[in-house]
Protein backbone atom coordinates (compact mmCIF):
# COMPACT_ATOMS: atom_id res chain seq x y z
CA UNK A 1 0.00 0.00 0.00
CA UNK A 2 1.19 3.49 -0.78
CA UNK A 3 2.37 5.49 2.17
CA UNK A 4 1.90 9.22 2.14
CA UNK A 5 1.76 11.89 4.79
CA UNK A 6 -1.64 13.45 5.40
CA UNK A 7 -1.59 17.15 6.21
CA UNK A 8 -4.77 19.00 7.16
CA UNK A 9 -4.56 22.63 8.23
CA UNK A 10 -7.96 22.78 9.96
CA UNK A 11 -10.85 20.43 10.74
CA UNK A 12 -14.12 21.71 12.14
CA UNK A 13 -16.69 19.01 12.95
CA UNK A 14 -19.62 20.37 14.93
CA UNK A 15 -21.14 16.99 15.79
CA UNK A 16 -19.98 13.38 15.36
CA UNK A 17 -22.22 10.69 16.83
CA UNK A 18 -23.26 7.02 16.69
CA UNK A 19 -19.93 5.36 15.85
CA UNK A 20 -18.66 8.09 13.50
CA UNK A 21 -14.91 8.16 12.91
CA UNK A 22 -12.47 10.93 12.05
CA UNK A 23 -9.15 9.53 10.91
CA UNK A 24 -6.08 11.21 9.49
CA UNK A 25 -3.52 8.84 8.03
CA UNK A 26 -3.39 5.54 6.23
CA UNK A 27 -5.47 2.49 7.05
CA UNK A 28 -5.47 -1.06 5.76
CA UNK A 29 -9.13 -1.84 6.39
CA UNK A 30 -12.15 0.38 6.97
CA UNK A 31 -15.27 -1.63 7.78
CA UNK A 32 -18.30 0.51 8.60
CA UNK A 33 -21.61 -1.05 9.60
CA UNK A 34 -24.80 0.65 10.73
CA UNK A 35 -28.35 -0.49 11.25
CA UNK A 36 -31.35 1.45 12.50
CA UNK A 37 -35.07 1.30 13.03
CA UNK A 38 -36.77 4.57 12.13
CA UNK A 39 -40.27 4.66 13.63
CA UNK A 40 -42.68 7.51 12.91
CA UNK A 41 -46.07 7.69 14.64
CA UNK A 42 -48.89 10.14 14.94
CA UNK A 43 -49.61 8.81 18.45
CA UNK A 44 -46.93 8.33 21.10
CA UNK A 45 -47.17 4.57 21.55
CA UNK A 46 -44.17 2.29 22.13
CA UNK A 47 -44.31 -1.37 21.19
CA UNK A 48 -41.55 -3.21 23.06
CA UNK A 49 -41.32 -5.94 20.39
CA UNK A 50 -40.24 -3.55 17.60
CA UNK A 51 -36.65 -3.18 18.75
CA UNK A 52 -35.45 -6.64 17.66
CA UNK A 53 -33.53 -6.46 14.36
CA UNK A 54 -34.06 -10.23 13.85
CA UNK A 55 -37.79 -9.55 13.30
CA UNK A 56 -37.07 -7.69 10.05
CA UNK A 57 -35.57 -9.54 7.04
CA UNK A 58 -33.93 -6.34 5.74
CA UNK A 59 -31.24 -6.76 8.41
CA UNK A 60 -30.35 -10.37 7.56
CA UNK A 61 -30.79 -10.62 3.78
CA UNK A 62 -27.49 -10.99 1.93
CA UNK A 63 -26.41 -8.06 -0.18
CA UNK A 64 -25.90 -9.09 -3.80
CA UNK A 65 -22.44 -8.06 -4.95
CA UNK A 66 -22.10 -8.17 -8.71
CA UNK A 67 -18.66 -9.05 -10.02
CA UNK A 68 -16.70 -6.34 -11.79
CA UNK A 69 -15.66 -7.70 -15.15
CA UNK A 70 -14.01 -4.60 -16.56
CA UNK A 71 -10.30 -4.44 -17.17
CA UNK A 72 -8.51 -1.41 -15.76
CA UNK A 73 -5.12 0.08 -16.22
CA UNK A 74 -4.04 2.61 -13.63
CA UNK A 75 -0.87 4.60 -13.75
CA UNK A 76 -0.08 7.07 -10.99
CA UNK A 77 2.86 9.28 -10.24
CA UNK A 78 3.06 11.06 -6.91
CA UNK A 79 5.90 13.54 -7.14
CA UNK A 80 5.30 14.55 -3.52
CA UNK A 81 4.08 11.80 -1.18
CA UNK A 82 1.75 14.19 0.66
CA UNK A 83 -2.03 14.53 0.80
CA UNK A 84 -2.69 18.20 1.55
CA UNK A 85 -6.04 19.58 2.60
CA UNK A 86 -6.57 23.16 3.68
CA UNK A 87 -9.88 23.12 5.60
CA UNK A 88 -12.56 20.50 6.25
CA UNK A 89 -15.87 21.80 7.67
CA UNK A 90 -18.62 19.34 8.58
CA UNK A 91 -21.83 20.29 10.32
CA UNK A 92 -22.77 16.76 11.45
CA UNK A 93 -21.72 13.12 11.05
CA UNK A 94 -23.88 10.25 12.23
CA UNK A 95 -24.56 6.53 12.00
CA UNK A 96 -21.10 5.19 11.25
CA UNK A 97 -20.00 8.04 8.98
CA UNK A 98 -16.27 8.18 8.31
CA UNK A 99 -14.08 11.18 7.53
CA UNK A 100 -10.80 9.73 6.32
CA UNK A 101 -7.82 11.62 4.90
CA UNK A 102 -5.22 9.11 3.76
CA UNK A 103 -4.77 5.89 1.84
CA UNK A 104 -7.01 2.86 2.32
CA UNK A 105 -6.42 -0.61 1.01
CA UNK A 106 -9.87 -2.11 1.63
CA UNK A 107 -13.09 -0.17 2.35
CA UNK A 108 -16.44 -1.79 3.07
CA UNK A 109 -19.47 0.21 4.18
CA UNK A 110 -22.97 -1.08 4.91
CA UNK A 111 -26.05 0.72 6.20
CA UNK A 112 -29.44 -0.90 6.70
CA UNK A 113 -32.50 1.09 7.82
CA UNK A 114 -36.06 -0.12 8.33
CA UNK A 115 -38.61 2.72 8.17
CA UNK A 116 -41.89 2.10 10.02
CA UNK A 117 -44.75 4.57 9.80
CA UNK A 118 -47.90 4.20 11.90
CA UNK A 119 -50.50 6.71 10.77
CA UNK A 120 -54.10 7.04 11.91
CA UNK A 121 -56.70 6.01 9.36
CA UNK A 122 -59.17 8.82 8.76
CA UNK A 123 -62.42 7.48 7.26
CA UNK A 124 -63.47 10.98 6.10
CA UNK A 125 -60.60 11.02 3.56
CA UNK A 126 -61.88 8.03 1.54
N, CA and C atoms as a LAMMPS dump frame, in Angstrom:
ITEM: TIMESTEP
0
ITEM: NUMBER OF ATOMS
378
ITEM: BOX BOUNDS ff ff ff
-5.0000000000000000e+02 5.0000000000000000e+02
-5.0000000000000000e+02 5.0000000000000000e+02
-5.0000000000000000e+02 5.0000000000000000e+02
ITEM: ATOMS id mol type element x y z
1 1 1 N 0.839 -1.176 0
2 1 2 C 0 0 0
3 1 3 C 0.883 1.238 0
4 2 1 N 0.456 2.239 -0.753
5 2 2 C 1.193 3.493 -0.776
6 2 3 C 1.211 4.131 0.601
7 3 1 N 2.301 4.768 0.918
8 3 2 C 2.366 5.494 2.174
9 3 3 C 2.636 6.955 1.853
10 4 1 N 1.745 7.792 2.31
11 4 2 C 1.899 9.225 2.138
12 4 3 C 1.578 9.902 3.451
13 5 1 N 2.097 11.084 3.608
14 5 2 C 1.758 11.885 4.785
15 5 3 C 0.459 12.62 4.508
16 6 1 N -0.388 12.703 5.507
17 6 2 C -1.643 13.447 5.404
18 6 3 C -1.513 14.715 6.214
19 7 1 N -1.709 15.847 5.559
20 7 2 C -1.586 17.148 6.211
21 7 3 C -2.904 17.892 6.048
22 8 1 N -3.525 18.241 7.174
23 8 2 C -4.769 19.003 7.163
24 8 3 C -4.558 20.23 8.034
25 9 1 N -4.759 21.404 7.459
26 9 2 C -4.558 22.632 8.227
27 9 3 C -5.623 22.832 9.303
28 10 1 N -6.885 22.556 8.983
29 10 2 C -7.96 22.779 9.958
30 10 3 C -9.109 21.822 9.708
31 11 1 N -9.638 21.27 10.794
32 11 2 C -10.845 20.433 10.743
33 11 3 C -11.834 21.018 11.735
34 12 1 N -13.06 21.229 11.267
35 12 2 C -14.116 21.706 12.14
36 12 3 C -15.315 20.783 11.964
37 13 1 N -15.536 19.901 12.937
38 13 2 C -16.693 19.006 12.945
39 13 3 C -17.547 19.408 14.137
40 14 1 N -18.745 19.903 13.865
41 14 2 C -19.619 20.365 14.933
42 14 3 C -20.165 19.198 15.75
43 15 1 N -20.563 18.116 15.077
44 15 2 C -21.142 16.986 15.788
45 15 3 C -20.769 15.678 15.086
46 16 1 N -20.263 14.724 15.855
47 16 2 C -19.985 13.38 15.357
48 16 3 C -20.587 12.4 16.35
49 17 1 N -21.53 11.572 15.892
50 17 2 C -22.223 10.689 16.829
51 17 3 C -22.461 9.316 16.219
52 18 1 N -22.887 8.378 17.07
53 18 2 C -23.264 7.024 16.686
54 18 3 C -22.187 6.342 15.851
55 19 1 N -21.036 6.121 16.435
56 19 2 C -19.927 5.362 15.847
57 19 3 C -19.274 6.051 14.66
58 20 1 N -19.36 7.353 14.557
59 20 2 C -18.664 8.085 13.5
60 20 3 C -17.178 8.154 13.812
61 21 1 N -16.36 8.18 12.755
62 21 2 C -14.909 8.156 12.914
63 21 3 C -14.283 9.283 12.124
64 22 1 N -13.305 9.945 12.733
65 22 2 C -12.474 10.933 12.049
66 22 3 C -11.054 10.404 12.107
67 23 1 N -10.485 10.118 10.938
68 23 2 C -9.152 9.53 10.908
69 23 3 C -8.275 10.255 9.898
70 24 1 N -7.105 10.637 10.355
71 24 2 C -6.084 11.209 9.485
72 24 3 C -4.95 10.207 9.403
73 25 1 N -4.593 9.818 8.198
74 25 2 C -3.522 8.844 8.026
75 25 3 C -4.015 7.599 7.331
76 26 1 N -3.09 6.741 6.991
77 26 2 C -3.394 5.541 6.228
78 26 3 C -4.086 4.481 7.072
79 27 1 N -4.836 3.622 6.386
80 27 2 C -5.473 2.492 7.054
81 27 3 C -5.523 1.322 6.075
82 28 1 N -5.369 0.141 6.603
83 28 2 C -5.47 -1.058 5.763
84 28 3 C -6.931 -1.397 5.479
85 29 1 N -7.737 -1.418 6.537
86 29 2 C -9.133 -1.845 6.393
87 29 3 C -10.045 -0.843 7.09
88 30 1 N -11.06 -0.404 6.384
89 30 2 C -12.147 0.382 6.969
90 30 3 C -13.407 -0.443 6.761
91 31 1 N -14.079 -0.795 7.852
92 31 2 C -15.27 -1.625 7.78
93 31 3 C -16.362 -0.949 8.6
94 32 1 N -17.22 -0.205 7.92
95 32 2 C -18.301 0.507 8.604
96 32 3 C -19.601 -0.262 8.491
97 33 1 N -20.347 -0.314 9.582
98 33 2 C -21.607 -1.051 9.597
99 33 3 C -22.587 -0.314 10.486
100 34 1 N -23.778 -0.055 9.956
101 34 2 C -24.797 0.652 10.727
102 34 3 C -26.163 0.049 10.42
103 35 1 N -26.973 -0.086 11.457
104 35 2 C -28.355 -0.494 11.247
105 35 3 C -29.242 0.307 12.184
106 36 1 N -30.458 0.598 11.715
107 36 2 C -31.348 1.449 12.497
108 36 3 C -32.798 1.139 12.189
109 37 1 N -33.629 1.315 13.197
110 37 2 C -35.073 1.301 13.03
111 37 3 C -35.547 2.74 13.142
112 38 1 N -36.242 3.214 12.124
113 38 2 C -36.775 4.571 12.134
114 38 3 C -38.297 4.475 12.228
115 39 1 N -38.839 4.804 13.389
116 39 2 C -40.274 4.662 13.626
117 39 3 C -40.903 6.048 13.709
118 40 1 N -41.943 6.242 12.91
119 40 2 C -42.683 7.512 12.913
120 40 3 C -44.138 7.208 13.235
121 41 1 N -44.683 7.914 14.222
122 41 2 C -46.066 7.687 14.642
123 41 3 C -46.783 9.017 14.858
124 42 1 N -48.061 8.98 14.592
125 42 2 C -48.885 10.136 14.942
126 42 3 C -49.225 10.12 16.431
127 43 1 N -49.342 8.936 17.02
128 43 2 C -49.614 8.806 18.453
129 43 3 C -48.357 8.281 19.135
130 44 1 N -48.118 8.754 20.348
131 44 2 C -46.932 8.332 21.097
132 44 3 C -47.202 6.995 21.784
133 45 1 N -46.968 5.911 21.034
134 45 2 C -47.167 4.566 21.549
135 45 3 C -45.891 3.786 21.277
136 46 1 N -45.386 3.092 22.3
137 46 2 C -44.171 2.294 22.133
138 46 3 C -44.525 0.822 22.212
139 47 1 N -44.114 0.07 21.208
140 47 2 C -44.315 -1.367 21.192
141 47 3 C -42.966 -2.016 21.491
142 48 1 N -42.844 -2.685 22.614
143 48 2 C -41.547 -3.207 23.056
144 48 3 C -40.996 -4.315 22.154
145 49 1 N -41.795 -4.871 21.267
146 49 2 C -41.324 -5.937 20.39
147 49 3 C -40.735 -5.4 19.085
148 50 1 N -40.754 -4.113 18.857
149 50 2 C -40.242 -3.553 17.603
150 50 3 C -38.725 -3.449 17.575
151 51 1 N -38.076 -3.448 18.701
152 51 2 C -36.649 -3.182 18.754
153 51 3 C -35.742 -4.336 18.396
154 52 1 N -36.27 -5.479 17.977
155 52 2 C -35.445 -6.637 17.656
156 52 3 C -35.167 -6.666 16.147
157 53 1 N -33.899 -6.473 15.773
158 53 2 C -33.526 -6.461 14.36
159 53 3 C -33.829 -7.802 13.686
160 54 1 N -33.805 -8.906 14.432
161 54 2 C -34.058 -10.227 13.846
162 54 3 C -35.479 -10.366 13.315
163 55 1 N -36.401 -9.495 13.76
164 55 2 C -37.786 -9.549 13.298
165 55 3 C -37.966 -8.989 11.891
166 56 1 N -36.954 -8.349 11.347
167 56 2 C -37.065 -7.687 10.05
168 56 3 C -36.034 -8.269 9.078
169 57 1 N -36.487 -8.899 7.992
170 57 2 C -35.568 -9.536 7.043
171 57 3 C -34.547 -8.584 6.417
172 58 1 N -34.859 -7.291 6.361
173 58 2 C -33.926 -6.34 5.735
174 58 3 C -32.557 -6.353 6.416
175 59 1 N -32.501 -6.752 7.676
176 59 2 C -31.239 -6.757 8.411
177 59 3 C -30.442 -8.052 8.246
178 60 1 N -31.067 -9.092 7.692
179 60 2 C -30.351 -10.366 7.555
180 60 3 C -30.205 -10.829 6.108
181 61 1 N -30.902 -10.213 5.185
182 61 2 C -30.792 -10.617 3.78
183 61 3 C -29.389 -10.328 3.267
184 62 1 N -28.825 -11.261 2.489
185 62 2 C -27.494 -10.993 1.929
186 62 3 C -27.553 -9.889 0.883
187 63 1 N -26.507 -9.113 0.824
188 63 2 C -26.411 -8.056 -0.178
189 63 3 C -25.789 -8.656 -1.436
190 64 1 N -26.468 -8.529 -2.576
191 64 2 C -25.902 -9.093 -3.805
192 64 3 C -24.771 -8.209 -4.331
193 65 1 N -23.581 -8.773 -4.379
194 65 2 C -22.441 -8.065 -4.949
195 65 3 C -22.201 -8.605 -6.346
196 66 1 N -22.332 -7.759 -7.334
197 66 2 C -22.099 -8.171 -8.706
198 66 3 C -20.609 -8.101 -9.006
199 67 1 N -20.086 -9.093 -9.711
200 67 2 C -18.656 -9.054 -10.022
201 67 3 C -18.334 -7.93 -11.009
202 68 1 N -17.17 -7.362 -10.855
203 68 2 C -16.698 -6.335 -11.786
204 68 3 C -15.857 -7.035 -12.839
205 69 1 N -16.333 -7 -14.065
206 69 2 C -15.657 -7.702 -15.15
207 69 3 C -14.996 -6.744 -16.137
208 70 1 N -14.647 -5.583 -15.694
209 70 2 C -14.008 -4.605 -16.561
210 70 3 C -12.515 -4.591 -16.294
211 71 1 N -11.748 -4.534 -17.363
212 71 2 C -10.304 -4.435 -17.172
213 71 3 C -9.928 -2.983 -16.947
214 72 1 N -8.958 -2.764 -16.08
215 72 2 C -8.513 -1.409 -15.755
216 72 3 C -7.007 -1.337 -15.814
217 73 1 N -6.542 -0.216 -16.28
218 73 2 C -5.124 0.08 -16.224
219 73 3 C -4.979 1.407 -15.498
220 74 1 N -4.228 1.399 -14.42
221 74 2 C -4.043 2.605 -13.628
222 74 3 C -2.557 2.921 -13.562
223 75 1 N -2.244 4.147 -13.853
224 75 2 C -0.868 4.603 -13.749
225 75 3 C -0.856 5.882 -12.931
226 76 1 N -0.143 5.887 -11.834
227 76 2 C -0.078 7.074 -10.986
228 76 3 C 1.371 7.478 -10.77
229 77 1 N 1.535 8.76 -10.571
230 77 2 C 2.857 9.284 -10.238
231 77 3 C 2.662 10.357 -9.174
232 78 1 N 3.167 10.107 -8.002
233 78 2 C 3.064 11.061 -6.906
234 78 3 C 4.435 11.693 -6.7
235 79 1 N 4.598 12.89 -7.263
236 79 2 C 5.903 13.537 -7.138
237 79 3 C 6.195 13.922 -5.695
238 80 1 N 5.152 14.277 -4.946
239 80 2 C 5.297 14.551 -3.516
240 80 3 C 4.377 13.588 -2.765
241 81 1 N 4.914 12.773 -1.891
242 81 2 C 4.076 11.796 -1.179
243 81 3 C 3.298 12.433 -0.029
244 82 1 N 2.491 13.468 -0.363
245 82 2 C 1.749 14.188 0.662
246 82 3 C 0.32 14.414 0.178
247 83 1 N -0.646 14.151 1.039
248 83 2 C -2.03 14.526 0.8
249 83 3 C -2.249 15.81 1.591
250 84 1 N -2.515 16.907 0.881
251 84 2 C -2.685 18.198 1.554
252 84 3 C -4.129 18.663 1.418
253 85 1 N -4.686 19.045 2.55
254 85 2 C -6.037 19.577 2.597
255 85 3 C -5.982 20.845 3.427
256 86 1 N -6.59 21.918 2.933
257 86 2 C -6.569 23.162 3.681
258 86 3 C -7.557 23.108 4.851
259 87 1 N -8.87 23.074 4.546
260 87 2 C -9.879 23.115 5.602
261 87 3 C -10.986 22.114 5.31
262 88 1 N -11.406 21.388 6.325
263 88 2 C -12.564 20.501 6.246
264 88 3 C -13.578 21.012 7.254
265 89 1 N -14.792 21.333 6.786
266 89 2 C -15.871 21.795 7.67
267 89 3 C -17.064 20.871 7.504
268 90 1 N -17.481 20.272 8.598
269 90 2 C -18.617 19.344 8.584
270 90 3 C -19.573 19.754 9.687
271 91 1 N -20.827 19.923 9.335
272 91 2 C -21.834 20.29 10.323
273 91 3 C -22.155 19.095 11.232
274 92 1 N -22.416 17.913 10.625
275 92 2 C -22.766 16.755 11.453
276 92 3 C -22.426 15.455 10.735
277 93 1 N -21.982 14.487 11.524
278 93 2 C -21.722 13.125 11.054
279 93 3 C -22.481 12.191 11.976
280 94 1 N -23.103 11.143 11.396
281 94 2 C -23.878 10.249 12.233
282 94 3 C -23.949 8.854 11.615
283 95 1 N -24.281 7.893 12.433
284 95 2 C -24.557 6.526 12.004
285 95 3 C -23.424 5.917 11.201
286 96 1 N -22.27 5.849 11.823
287 96 2 C -21.1 5.187 11.253
288 96 3 C -20.503 5.931 10.064
289 97 1 N -20.639 7.243 10.029
290 97 2 C -19.995 8.038 8.982
291 97 3 C -18.494 8.085 9.242
292 98 1 N -17.723 8.161 8.174
293 98 2 C -16.272 8.179 8.308
294 98 3 C -15.694 9.337 7.517
295 99 1 N -14.9 10.159 8.176
296 99 2 C -14.08 11.183 7.529
297 99 3 C -12.661 10.647 7.561
298 100 1 N -12.11 10.367 6.39
299 100 2 C -10.799 9.732 6.321
300 100 3 C -9.937 10.492 5.329
301 101 1 N -8.798 10.97 5.771
302 101 2 C -7.82 11.617 4.9
303 101 3 C -6.585 10.744 4.927
304 102 1 N -6.346 10.03 3.836
305 102 2 C -5.217 9.108 3.763
306 102 3 C -5.505 7.996 2.784
307 103 1 N -4.612 7.041 2.717
308 103 2 C -4.773 5.888 1.839
309 103 3 C -5.534 4.787 2.565
310 104 1 N -6.302 4.027 1.792
311 104 2 C -7.007 2.857 2.321
312 104 3 C -6.833 1.717 1.338
313 105 1 N -6.579 0.549 1.883
314 105 2 C -6.418 -0.614 1.014
315 105 3 C -7.759 -1.288 0.744
316 106 1 N -8.606 -1.409 1.773
317 106 2 C -9.872 -2.106 1.631
318 106 3 C -10.934 -1.331 2.405
319 107 1 N -12.001 -0.909 1.706
320 107 2 C -13.087 -0.169 2.347
321 107 3 C -14.392 -0.907 2.095
322 108 1 N -15.133 -1.155 3.159
323 108 2 C -16.435 -1.788 3.07
324 108 3 C -17.394 -1.03 3.973
325 109 1 N -18.481 -0.537 3.409
326 109 2 C -19.467 0.214 4.183
327 109 3 C -20.844 -0.401 3.955
328 110 1 N -21.622 -0.524 5.02
329 110 2 C -22.968 -1.077 4.909
330 110 3 C -23.887 -0.355 5.871
331 111 1 N -25.037 0.081 5.36
332 111 2 C -26.053 0.716 6.198
333 111 3 C -27.403 0.092 5.858
334 112 1 N -28.111 -0.32 6.885
335 112 2 C -29.441 -0.895 6.7
336 112 3 C -30.405 -0.168 7.633
337 113 1 N -31.505 0.338 7.052
338 113 2 C -32.497 1.087 7.817
339 113 3 C -33.883 0.547 7.486
340 114 1 N -34.666 0.277 8.502
341 114 2 C -36.064 -0.115 8.329
342 114 3 C -36.918 1.055 8.786
343 115 1 N -37.713 1.603 7.858
344 115 2 C -38.612 2.715 8.173
345 115 3 C -39.994 2.151 8.475
346 116 1 N -40.551 2.527 9.605
347 116 2 C -41.887 2.1 10.021
348 116 3 C -42.708 3.355 10.263
349 117 1 N -43.862 3.419 9.606
350 117 2 C -44.752 4.573 9.799
351 117 3 C -46.121 4.068 10.248
352 118 1 N -46.58 4.533 11.392
353 118 2 C -47.9 4.202 11.902
354 118 3 C -48.723 5.487 11.871
355 119 1 N -49.66 5.526 10.932
356 119 2 C -50.496 6.708 10.771
357 119 3 C -51.946 6.336 11.066
358 120 1 N -52.687 7.276 11.63
359 120 2 C -54.096 7.039 11.912
360 120 3 C -54.874 7.006 10.61
361 121 1 N -55.836 6.101 10.545
362 121 2 C -56.698 6.005 9.361
363 121 3 C -57.883 6.935 9.584
364 122 1 N -58.078 7.869 8.674
365 122 2 C -59.172 8.822 8.764
366 122 3 C -60.218 8.435 7.728
367 123 1 N -61.391 7.967 8.179
368 123 2 C -62.42 7.477 7.257
369 123 3 C -63.027 8.604 6.429
370 124 1 N -62.922 9.866 6.848
371 124 2 C -63.466 10.983 6.097
372 124 3 C -62.679 11.244 4.803
373 125 1 N -61.445 10.748 4.717
374 125 2 C -60.599 11.024 3.562
375 125 3 C -60.801 10.022 2.43
376 126 1 N -61.69 9.052 2.583
377 126 2 C -61.879 8.027 1.539
378 126 3 C -62.723 8.523 0.398
